[in-house]
Amino acid sequence: MAFLDLSEPGYAAAARAAAAPRIVFPASVPATAADVALTFSSLEHRVLELARGESLASLRAPRKRSLMARLILGPTPPSKLLANERLEALRRLAVRAWHHGYTLPVSALREANKAGFSESQVGWVIDQIGRSRVQVRRVAG
């Protein structure tokens, strides 16, 4: 364990800075982008990662196959929709962000806000995906 003696002359400024009042953000407003990232659970982070490989077709509602189509093609494949509405809204936002980047439709933002995500959380998701998209394009092109 270390001890820092702030009574020495060189540390007087550091002691005053440490004693200065800090700005305290309310619990509902994160202070930095890192704090916004911490507001997401590990499951939500996993949903963001899985959305990278999905196509825009996964956003459409699944249709039932007719009897003839089931005989020829087999049973209907499982739906990609998530059972949790909040996670589904996050997945839909992430899939659109992976394909459209920063040019998302307003409906996608409203849907995420309606599911309970704050504007800072939605912005963080879009920024993280936008930064990742740029890196992928630089490597590929």
C-alpha positions as CSV (number, residue, x, y, z in Angstrom):
1,M,0.0,0.0,0.0
2,A,1.3,3.5,-0.9
3,F,1.0,6.7,0.9
4,L,1.1,10.1,-0.7
5,D,2.1,13.0,1.5
6,L,0.3,16.1,0.2
7,S,1.7,18.4,2.9
8,E,5.0,18.8,0.9
9,P,5.2,22.1,-1.0
10,G,5.1,20.5,-4.5
11,Y,1.8,18.8,-3.9
12,A,-0.1,21.8,-2.6
13,A,-1.7,22.5,-6.0
14,A,-2.7,18.8,-6.3
15,A,-4.3,19.0,-2.9
16,R,-6.3,22.0,-3.8
17,A,-7.5,20.4,-7.1
18,A,-8.5,17.3,-5.2
19,A,-10.5,19.4,-2.7
20,A,-12.3,21.4,-5.5
21,P,-16.0,20.6,-5.9
22,R,-16.8,18.2,-8.8
23,I,-19.6,18.3,-11.2
24,V,-22.0,15.5,-10.4
25,F,-24.2,14.2,-13.2
26,P,-27.6,12.8,-12.4
27,A,-27.8,9.0,-12.6
28,S,-30.0,9.2,-15.8
29,V,-27.4,11.2,-17.7
30,P,-24.0,9.5,-18.3
31,A,-20.9,11.7,-18.1
32,T,-18.9,10.2,-20.9
33,A,-19.2,7.8,-23.8
34,A,-17.6,5.1,-21.6
35,D,-20.4,5.6,-19.0
36,V,-22.9,5.2,-21.8
37,A,-21.2,1.9,-22.8
38,L,-21.4,0.7,-19.2
39,T,-25.2,1.2,-19.2
40,F,-25.6,-1.6,-21.7
41,S,-25.6,-5.2,-20.3
42,S,-23.4,-7.9,-21.7
43,L,-26.5,-9.4,-23.4
44,E,-27.2,-6.1,-25.2
45,H,-23.5,-5.9,-26.3
46,R,-23.9,-9.4,-27.7
47,V,-27.0,-8.4,-29.6
48,L,-25.0,-5.6,-31.2
49,E,-22.2,-8.0,-32.2
50,L,-24.7,-10.5,-33.7
51,A,-26.5,-7.8,-35.7
52,R,-23.3,-7.2,-37.7
53,G,-23.8,-10.4,-39.8
54,E,-27.5,-10.0,-40.4
55,S,-29.2,-8.7,-43.6
56,L,-31.9,-6.2,-43.9
57,A,-34.2,-9.0,-44.8
58,S,-34.1,-10.1,-41.2
59,L,-36.1,-7.0,-40.3
60,R,-39.1,-8.2,-42.2
61,A,-41.7,-10.2,-40.3
62,P,-41.5,-13.9,-41.1
63,R,-44.2,-15.4,-43.3
64,K,-45.7,-18.9,-43.0
65,R,-45.0,-21.3,-45.8
66,S,-47.8,-22.9,-47.6
67,L,-48.3,-26.7,-47.5
68,M,-46.8,-27.2,-50.9
69,A,-43.7,-25.0,-50.0
70,R,-43.3,-27.0,-46.7
71,L,-43.4,-30.3,-48.7
72,I,-40.8,-29.0,-51.2
73,L,-38.6,-26.8,-49.0
74,G,-39.1,-28.3,-45.6
75,P,-40.3,-26.7,-42.4
76,T,-40.3,-22.9,-41.9
77,P,-36.9,-21.8,-40.6
78,P,-36.8,-20.3,-37.1
79,S,-37.5,-16.6,-36.8
80,K,-34.7,-14.2,-36.2
81,L,-36.9,-12.0,-34.1
82,L,-35.9,-11.8,-30.5
83,A,-38.6,-12.5,-27.8
84,N,-37.6,-9.4,-25.7
85,E,-39.0,-6.3,-27.2
86,R,-36.1,-4.1,-25.9
87,L,-33.5,-6.4,-27.4
88,E,-35.4,-6.6,-30.6
89,A,-35.5,-2.8,-30.9
90,L,-31.7,-2.7,-30.3
91,R,-31.1,-5.5,-32.9
92,R,-33.2,-3.6,-35.5
93,L,-31.4,-0.4,-34.8
94,A,-28.0,-2.1,-35.1
95,V,-28.9,-4.0,-38.3
96,R,-30.0,-0.7,-39.9
97,A,-26.9,1.1,-38.6
98,W,-24.6,-1.6,-40.0
99,H,-26.2,-1.3,-43.5
100,H,-27.0,2.4,-43.6
101,G,-24.4,3.9,-41.3
102,Y,-25.3,7.4,-40.0
103,T,-28.2,7.8,-42.5
104,L,-30.8,6.0,-40.4
105,P,-34.5,6.6,-40.9
106,V,-36.2,8.6,-38.1
107,S,-38.5,5.6,-37.5
108,A,-35.5,3.5,-36.3
109,L,-34.5,6.1,-33.8
110,R,-38.1,6.5,-32.5
111,E,-38.5,2.7,-32.2
112,A,-35.3,2.6,-30.1
113,N,-36.5,5.5,-27.9
114,K,-39.9,3.9,-27.5
115,A,-38.2,0.7,-26.3
116,G,-36.5,2.6,-23.5
117,F,-33.1,3.6,-24.9
118,S,-32.0,7.2,-24.3
119,E,-30.8,9.4,-27.0
120,S,-27.3,9.2,-25.7
121,Q,-27.4,5.4,-25.8
122,V,-28.8,5.4,-29.4
123,G,-26.1,7.8,-30.4
124,W,-23.4,5.7,-28.8
125,V,-24.6,2.6,-30.7
126,I,-24.7,4.4,-34.0
127,D,-21.2,6.0,-33.4
128,Q,-19.6,2.6,-32.4
129,I,-21.1,0.9,-35.5
130,G,-20.1,3.9,-37.7
131,R,-16.5,3.7,-36.5
132,S,-16.4,-0.1,-37.1
133,R,-17.9,0.3,-40.6
134,V,-15.1,2.8,-41.6
135,Q,-12.4,0.3,-40.5
136,V,-14.0,-2.5,-42.5
137,R,-14.2,-0.4,-45.6
138,R,-10.6,0.8,-45.4
139,V,-9.4,-2.8,-45.2
140,A,-11.6,-4.0,-48.0
141,G,-11.1,-1.0,-50.3
